[in-house]
Amino acid sequence: MFSNFFSAHDCNRSDASGRPVAPKTKRQGLLSRLARERSGNVAIIFALTMMPVIGLIGGAVEFGQAVSARTKLQTTIDSAVLAAGREFQVSGSQSAALARAVAFFNEHMSNGASGAITVNSVDPVTNTLTLGGQVVSPTPFMSVVGVKNITMTAQAQAVLAVGGNSEINLEISLMLDTTGSMRGSKMVDLKAAAKDLIDIIVWDDQSEWYSKVALAPFSPYVNVGSGLFRTITGYDPDGSQNRRTCVKERKSSSYRYTDAYPSGSRRFVGYGRNRNGSRLSSRNSERRYDCQTTSSIVPLTKDKSLLKGAIDGFPTSGSTAGHLGTAWSWYLLSPNWSGIWQGSSVPAAYGTSDVRKIAVLMTDGQYNRNYYGSSSTSQARTLCGNMKSSGIEVYTIGFQVTGTARTTLRDYCATDRSHHYDASSGDALRQAFRDIALRLAQLRLSK
């Protein structure tokens, strides 16, 4: 009965307008409910979209880690190349500089990524050190799309800049021993070493900052040349062509160990004369022979050709008046001599903030020749002390010297013991000059 009732009722169903509506079957009701169900779709869509979202987030994190590793790499490369540059500056050894770069890199590179050096070189001509490296960061999230790691690279250069490129002005005087004991291979070695220093120190571009070198060759005397002889002695030389234009100590002992301007009693005693200016007897050795130091001093200049040409012309003869060489290495840097030196050879004032004054004293033997006052060694020690007190930095090089000569150079003349070099061979002499030149260089990152 009830079934008949519901069947009849279903058959007579109509919509709001009275139109008949077909009765629903059980299958149609199930499909309708499934079509209206949304909870399962959300789960599926969420599952499908989360994978790329997680990949993007993970990739961003991994890329950030790679960038961080690259920053660490660049910092390490910068520091390592500076460490290598400092090694090269102090030791002058390319191999030691390269090894220092590797050691520093390995010690400081992050353990979170695989770092390696790709470039490690030293250019001794331009004094430029180049270091490059790379770091490989693993990317487990990005590996899903085929990116297994990210490689980052970095590079840096350090330059030992001298003279015009170092943002400081350099005035350097070289006291060079041309005595008889330097004859032969020793003089060949000295010429090569001094010219090496000039090549490093004197840069071509001096438009803003300058680097100049002066030469003070000596043996029994210092030859000042005909143009200067009369000014500092008060009388004409006895000969021509720089054969009689050598000088000895000052007339007055009160000024002998100073850099006072050479006038009146502060003047010098010339070759072949006594302190009163009287000519010595023709039987005196000074009157019978040339003054031996035939190469003249060279005031401060940036002319490399002039400097090298003067060095190439050095002769070797005579004894060792080291105190005279010491004194003239000072005078060439002294602003008190501004009335003597002319033009671009005039030294800067003492204490000028952007100027370094350097004297390099080189000899191969005992100081064994003096004319007035105490021994040559004693005078040299006093002169060195006063020169350093004026603000001049002093390097010393002993070429196969021992005993008193070594003590004078190392303990009395050098600014400190780190400024002294003992050279036992020609190669060591050349290395000493190069080391000094590199130590005067300013180390900086170029890129």
Sequence and secondary structure as in RCSB ss.txt:
>XXXX:A:sequence
MFSNFFSAHDCNRSDASGRPVAPKTKRQGLLSRLARERSGNVAIIFALTMMPVIGLIGGAVEFGQAVSARTKLQT
TIDSAVLAAGREFQVSGSQSAALARAVAFFNEHMSNGASGAITVNSVDPVTNTLTLGGQVVSPTPFMSVVGVKNI
TMTAQAQAVLAVGGNSEINLEISLMLDTTGSMRGSKMVDLKAAAKDLIDIIVWDDQSEWYSKVALAPFSPYVNVG
SGLFRTITGYDPDGSQNRRTCVKERKSSSYRYTDAYPSGSRRFVGYGRNRNGSRLSSRNSERRYDCQTTSSIVPL
TKDKSLLKGAIDGFPTSGSTAGHLGTAWSWYLLSPNWSGIWQGSSVPAAYGTSDVRKIAVLMTDGQYNRNYYGSS
STSQARTLCGNMKSSGIEVYTIGFQVTGTARTTLRDYCATDRSHHYDASSGDALRQAFRDIALRLAQLRLSK
>XXXX:A:secstr
 HHHHHHHHHHT B TTS B     HHHHHHHHHHH  HHHHHHHHHHHHHHHHHHHHHHHHHHHHHHHHHHHHH
HHHHHHHHHHHHHHHH  HHHHHHHHHHHHHHHS TTSEEEEEEEEEETTTTEEEEEEEEEEE TTGGGGT  EE
EEEEEEEEEEE GGGTTSEEEEEEEEE SGGGTTHHHHHHHHHHHHHHHHHS S  SSS EEEEEEEESSSEE  
HHHHHHHHSS  SSSTTSS EEEEES TTSTTS     GGG EEETTB TTS B  TTSHHHHS  S  SB EEE
E  HHHHHHHHHT    S   HHHHHHHHHHTT GGGTTTS GGG    TT TTEEEEEEEEESS     SSSS 
HHHHHHHHHHHHHHTT EEEEEEES  HHHHHIIIIIISSSGGGEEEE SHHHHHHHHHHHHHHTSEEEE  
